[in-house]
């Protein structure tokens, strides 16, 4: 599966689980470790875990690869590494604090679902 198709399937899984403020960011021209970031927010620790699990399950269907997940819901930031696609699931406070969209502003926003 192409990286962009994988990123879109992750976004779809997040939408199905009611993630908030989903951004698909093309970082191919500014990073060597990944092609795309998917960034979203959740409203509770339980939701952060559910969003991460749904995206991981969707990615497992698409690729037969080990998927690494870092962080805990109570930290307010979970990261799932799908290879060319990296998912960042934030609490609202942590997303505002880290401002990844600003940090990676040289990337191209391909999709923004509010």
C-alpha positions, 0 to 999 in steps of 0.5 A, spaced: 500 500 500 502 506 498 504 511 504 498 516 502 493 511 501 495 508 508 495 515 511 488 516 508 485 509 511 488 512 518 484 518 517 478 514 515 479 510 522 479 516 526 473 519 523 469 513 524 471 514 531 469 521 532 477 524 532 477 532 532 481 536 528 484 531 523 490 534 519 493 530 514 500 533 513 505 531 507 512 532 510 516 529 504 520 535 502 522 537 509 523 530 513 527 524 511 524 519 517 516 519 514 512 522 508 506 523 512 503 526 519 496 525 521 495 529 527 488 529 531 485 530 538 481 526 543 477 529 548 478 524 554 484 518 555 479 513 553 478 516 547 485 517 545 486 510 546 480 508 542 483 513 536 490 510 537 487 503 537 482 504 531 488 507 527 493 501 528 487 496 527 486 499 520 493 500 518 494 492 520 489 490 515 493 494 510 500 492 511 503 486 514 508 490 519 510 491 526 507 498 528 510 501 534 506 505 539 509 510 544 506 514 550 500 513 554 493 516 554 494 520 561 500 523 558 496 526 552 500 524 546 500 518 543 504 516 537 504 511 532 509 509 527 506 506 521 513 507 517 512 512 512 506 515 516 506 517 523 500 518 527 500 523 533 493 523 537 493 529 542 489 531 548 487 538 546 491 541 551 498 537 549 496 539 542 496 546 543 502 546 547 506 542 542 503 545 536 506 540 531 502 544 525 506 550 526 513 546 527 512 542 521 509 548 517 513 547 511 509 541 510 503 541 505 496 540 509 493 535 504 486 534 509 483 538 515 477 535 518 474 539 523 
